[in-house]
Structure formats: C-alpha cells, structure tokens
Amino acid sequence: MRLTCFTPSPPAGDGKKQKTMKTTKEKIFAYSYNSVTEFVNSIKDKEVNPLFKEEEASMHESKFYTKFSSTENFTIAQNLLKLGDTDNMKKLSVAGLNVGTVKSTGSAPRVQRYNNVVGFCPNVPRYLQGAPDNMINVRRKIFKTSKVINVFFNISVSYTTKAKVIIKTNASFVNALLALESKGYRVNLYAGKASHLNDEYFICAVKIKDGATFFDKKKIAYPLVNPSFLRRHMFRALETSGVTYKDWPNSYGYPTAKNDNETIKTGLQKVGVKCDTIVSLTDILEMSSQEILDTCFANRK
C-alpha cells in the first residue's frame, strides 16, 4: 500500500455533488493498493483517525445500516471482498455481463494476408514473375500487445440511486472494458472512492483486475455491485486515513466531478498509479457499453 498527503458527499460519496473550488491550500490524501488482499490486510487493524472516534459508520450494525450497506457487519463484508460475492455475480450476469463470451486475453486476433501456392485470388505481379507462391491467402494470427490502460472507477454515488441502475450500469462498464481487451488492450482496473470536502480530497484505489489476467466475475462482483464496498470498505479507508477537516465525519465527503479528474490523477500518480482514464459511476449511470466506450474511451476504440 502506498499513501501520500501533499499540497498542490449522507456518508462517504453518497451525498449530492458539490462544486469543487480549487485553491492553493488544496490537500490530497491518496492511497493505493495493488490487490484486494493487500487492501483487506491493511485496513483490518489500522488505527482510526481521531476525527472518527465517535462515528465509525463502517462498523455500524443497526437494522438501518444493514439495509443501507447490504451487509450485517464489517466481518461479513471482509469475507465477501476476499472470497467473492456469488449473489451479486449472478445479478451482473442477469444484467447482461458478457464475461465468458468475450475473449479478454490481452491479445488481438487479426487477418494477415500472405503469398501461397493456393489462395482466394491471384497475385498478378508474382504470377508474371513465375513465382510458385502466386496466390494470395489469409490467416488469422494473434498479435501480442503491450498496450495497457490503467482505469480508476470511482464508485461514489448518491444514496438515492437505485441498486438495479447501478448493477445494469456496471455490467455495461465491464462489457466496455471487455470490448477494449478483445481489440488488444490490457486493462488494469482500480475501483474505489474519490471524494472531497472543501479543500481536502480523499482518494482510495484498489486494483481489482490486473492487465495480465481475465475478468473474474465472482471477484469483481463485490466491489462493482455490493453497496458495502463503498459503505463499509471505502468508509473504513476514510476513517483510517489522515484527513484533517473536522466535518468529514458528518458527511463522509462528496463525490468528485469531472473538473476534479486532474487532481485525482495527480494524487494517484503520487501513490504509484499512472491513471490513463477516470470513470465516475455518477457520470455513466444507465449508459450502454457502446455509450461508455464513446464517452470515456473515444481514443481507444
């Protein structure tokens, strides 16, 4: 895990969007984790920021909070993150997730033409030269690629957003990434929270998919669909962070807007994540996979 602090929205990202005022006093508290395991182990026994001593929303076990977060307690949430979320995996599949039908190998199949003794049409110059391989044929060849995209998916969203909308949108989001991988890109996918309160920013990014691996439906279902990833895990990350503004426990921050993306990229870069693309759930709600490609990855198609 890497973290940094430097100067250059209901709880945690569930409030309404708030305009960001850029100032010279801006502070960024950024944290990155190279795997789910690293994240789980890091926050398990991490000391709580004194600001949150009387709050710790991530640990609430009331009936209201159980419904709000969709898990009874933090321990259950930890297990779902570590082991995978079967129930929400099924919901993603029902919503149209295409993992298993689209090859996401980090390679691109292309048609290559070559000269051969047999083929579908003659190569006239070679025929006139008397060359035996005077026919043009085709073959499919896998071209390995080193094109890597680092994507940060900001899951902060208003608490009024319906679960079925989130599930459908996130299925479309993953399908868009699968489409990119089928064309030869390799996607490193980070999911987490980017929020702000006045001139302080909190950013937490957890790598949930490595560019060298396939999408694992069971493993990505929890961070992409289960509200607990935001309302327990990201809240816990905030509660154990170094933020200093005294009102953080009251709102847990507000989701960042598009004009904050450069600030987010700067923060992530300081903790070792060179982010190419930032996608915020609030900006793509109810979009199709094609619309997400056109909006967020126009230069990658």
ABEGO torsion letter per residue (X at the ends): XBBBBBBXXXBGGABBBBBBBBBAABBBBBBBBABAAAAAAAAAABBBBAAAAABGAAABABAAAAAAAGBABAAAAAAAAAAEBAAAAAAAAAAGBABGABBBAGBBBBBBBBBBABEABBBAAAAAAGBABABBBBBBBBBBBABBBBBBBBABBBAABBAAAAAAAAAAAAAAAAAAAAAGBBBBBBBEBBBBBEABBBBBBBBABBAABBBBAAAAAAAAABAAAAAAAAAAAAAABABABAAAAAAGEBBBBAAAAAAAAAAAAAAGBBBABBBBAAAABGBBAAAAAAAAAAAAX
